[in-house]
Amino acid sequence: MTPKSDISGNSGASAQVEGSAVDPRENFKGAAFMVLSQAAFVFNDALMKLASADLSLFQTIFLRGIFTTLFLGAIAWRTKALFRTVSVADRKILAFRIFGEVGATLCYLTALFNMPIANSTAILQALPLAVTLGAALFLGEAVGWRRYSAIAVGFIGVLIIVRPGAEGFNAYSFWALAAVVFIVLRDLATKKVSNAVPSIYVALLTSVFLTLTAGILLPTSGWQPVQLISVGYLIGAGCFVMVGYLSVIVAMRRGETSFVSPFRYTILLWAILLGIVVFGDIPDFWTIVGSIILVITGVYTFYRENKLKKRAEKEHAINSSNDGTDETIWPEKIKDLEKAEEMINR
């Protein structure tokens, strides 16, 4: 029986075995937590964008990072994952992951602070397609023509949103695209981190280095006077990041990946709503068209990957039966959680 990982990386009982009926109520609870997580991430982005009116990019990252690091450190301490011995191989992989996270955060927030929140969020929805392509190119994972076609169509959706050379084009869109590239590097590196390294330890280590990087770069932008309202924005942003982080993990544990994951695209609805209400930004027709294309191709990719995974598990179960072994097939919830935890630091 293969155990699943909890937040600290310790083993625990899995929610259900493959092939058993999943309680629909659990799926809907998982979907509800996924919607909550995406709302929390957008509120975090909105508060960071509001704080950027008075503070520099590096100040916002540094001040929010202090709060986030303290919170993650408390969780790591409570779960006894604060001090770990990490192998040399994992150290190298973690270095690549941290580099990807730092680059992604700097690029994405640069875009977010200088363009409508709905546009930057929409471009980021190319991530599942980009990760699938990156896994095929650099990790040797098998990707068929159907998913390659979905990737191609999805990137057409990105071009529709960005519209280089068109009237109203925002050059900061390329910063959002650069963020996608860095996040792909981060996610591919995460796939290579051994299960011996607790997830909360990885998140804490990333937060520490991100905060240190922002602190080192602070002199390049200068220290702006910190108003009380800006502190409130940043504390609120840190709280929403934590809510999003915890909610997305609960979502992945409650429901099936194929049912829950597509609800991540509700982030676009929240981004459009907050963009209109808070910033007065109304997305144009082509931004909406590009976003719809990204959602359709992303959902199809989730569906196709889940179908292939179930087929592989069924074949494995048949082979195990033919070998005369009594092996219980458990769903790959560890991978689900790793994917979930990648949505925290953006």
Secondary structure, 3 states (H helix, E strand, C coil): CCCEECCCCCEECCCCCCCCCCCHHHHHHHHHHHHHHHHHHHHHHHHHHHHCCCCCHHHHHHHHHHHHHHHHHHHHHHCCCCCCCCCHHHHHHHHHHHHHHHHHHHHHHHHHCCCCHHHHHHHHCCHHHHHHHHHHHHCCCCCCHHHHHHHHHHHHHHHHHHCCCCCCCCCCHHHHHHHHHHHHHHHHHHHHCCCCCCHHHHHHHHHHHHHHHHHHHHHHHCCCCCCHHHHHHHHHHHHHHHHHHHHHHHHHHHCCHHHHHHHHHHHHHHHHHHHHHHHCCCCCHHHHHHHHHHHHHHHHHHHHHHHHHHHHHHHHHHHHHHCCCCCCCCCCHHHHHHHHHCCCCC
